[in-house]
Amino acid sequence: MHVISRKPFTDAAQKHPNDAEALKDIYKVLRKGTFQSLKSCGASF
């Protein structure tokens, strides 16, 4: 799975400022990871 755009994460962070740091962290994990399925992606969290 590839993260195509950071924009949804930045938009969500602006809409939900209390969760901005968590969204930033999730983006980093997804960006750096190589996942074969959604299930393997979920194992990262």
Backbone as numpy.savetxt, mean C-alpha at the origin, in Angstrom:
# Nx Ny Nz CAx CAy CAz Cx Cy Cz
1.88 -9.11 -8.11 1.03 -7.94 -8.11 1.93 -6.71 -8.11
1.58 -5.72 -8.88 2.35 -4.50 -8.95 1.49 -3.32 -8.54
2.08 -2.42 -7.75 1.41 -1.17 -7.45 1.65 -0.25 -8.63
0.59 0.17 -9.27 0.73 0.95 -10.49 0.91 2.44 -10.20
0.19 2.93 -9.21 0.21 4.36 -8.97 0.21 4.65 -7.47
0.93 5.68 -7.10 0.94 6.13 -5.71 -0.25 7.03 -5.42
-0.85 7.59 -6.45 -1.93 8.56 -6.30 -3.07 8.09 -5.41
-3.59 6.87 -5.54 -4.67 6.45 -4.64 -4.26 6.49 -3.16
-3.00 6.21 -2.90 -2.51 6.24 -1.53 -2.40 7.67 -1.02
-1.91 8.57 -1.84 -1.81 9.97 -1.40 -3.19 10.60 -1.29
-4.10 10.26 -2.19 -5.47 10.76 -2.09 -6.13 10.28 -0.79
-5.95 9.02 -0.47 -6.53 8.47 0.75 -5.90 9.11 1.98
-4.60 9.37 1.94 -3.92 10.01 3.06 -4.43 11.43 3.29
-4.75 12.13 2.22 -5.31 13.48 2.36 -6.72 13.42 2.92
-7.47 12.43 2.50 -8.85 12.28 2.96 -8.91 11.79 4.41
-7.92 10.98 4.79 -7.88 10.38 6.13 -6.50 10.66 6.76
-6.27 11.89 7.20 -4.94 12.26 7.70 -4.47 11.44 8.91
-5.40 10.93 9.70 -5.00 10.11 10.86 -4.37 8.79 10.43
-4.66 8.36 9.21 -4.14 7.09 8.70 -3.02 7.29 7.67
-2.56 8.50 7.50 -1.57 8.81 6.46 -0.29 8.00 6.61
0.21 7.87 7.82 1.45 7.14 8.05 1.28 5.65 7.71
0.15 5.08 8.09 -0.11 3.67 7.78 -0.22 3.46 6.27
-0.86 4.38 5.57 -0.98 4.27 4.12 0.40 4.37 3.46
1.23 5.24 3.97 2.60 5.38 3.45 3.37 4.07 3.65
3.23 3.47 4.83 3.92 2.21 5.12 3.41 1.07 4.24
2.10 0.99 4.05 1.53 -0.04 3.18 2.04 0.11 1.76
2.09 1.34 1.28 2.59 1.59 -0.07 4.03 1.07 -0.20
4.86 1.37 0.79 6.25 0.93 0.74 6.36 -0.60 0.69
5.57 -1.28 1.51 5.61 -2.76 1.53 5.17 -3.31 0.17
4.08 -2.77 -0.34 3.57 -3.26 -1.62 4.53 -2.94 -2.76
5.15 -1.80 -2.71 6.06 -1.38 -3.78 7.31 -2.26 -3.83
7.81 -2.60 -2.65 9.05 -3.38 -2.59 8.84 -4.88 -2.74
7.62 -5.35 -2.50 7.35 -6.78 -2.51 7.09 -7.34 -3.89
7.27 -8.63 -3.99 6.91 -9.39 -5.18 5.96 -10.48 -4.72
4.72 -10.39 -5.15 3.69 -11.29 -4.66 3.13 -12.10 -5.82
2.93 -13.38 -5.56 2.38 -14.27 -6.58 0.85 -14.28 -6.56
0.26 -13.87 -5.43 -1.20 -13.88 -5.30 -1.60 -12.89 -4.22
-2.90 -12.63 -4.13 -3.39 -11.78 -3.05 -3.17 -12.41 -1.69
-3.26 -13.72 -1.64 -3.03 -14.43 -0.38 -1.59 -14.23 0.12
-0.63 -14.32 -0.77 0.76 -14.11 -0.36 1.00 -12.65 0.02
0.27 -11.76 -0.59 0.35 -10.34 -0.25 -0.16 -10.14 1.18
-1.28 -10.76 1.50 -1.86 -10.64 2.83 -0.95 -11.17 3.93
-0.11 -12.12 3.60 0.80 -12.69 4.58 1.83 -11.67 5.04
2.04 -10.61 4.27 2.99 -9.56 4.64 2.47 -8.67 5.76
1.16 -8.76 5.98 0.55 -7.89 6.98 0.11 -8.72 8.14
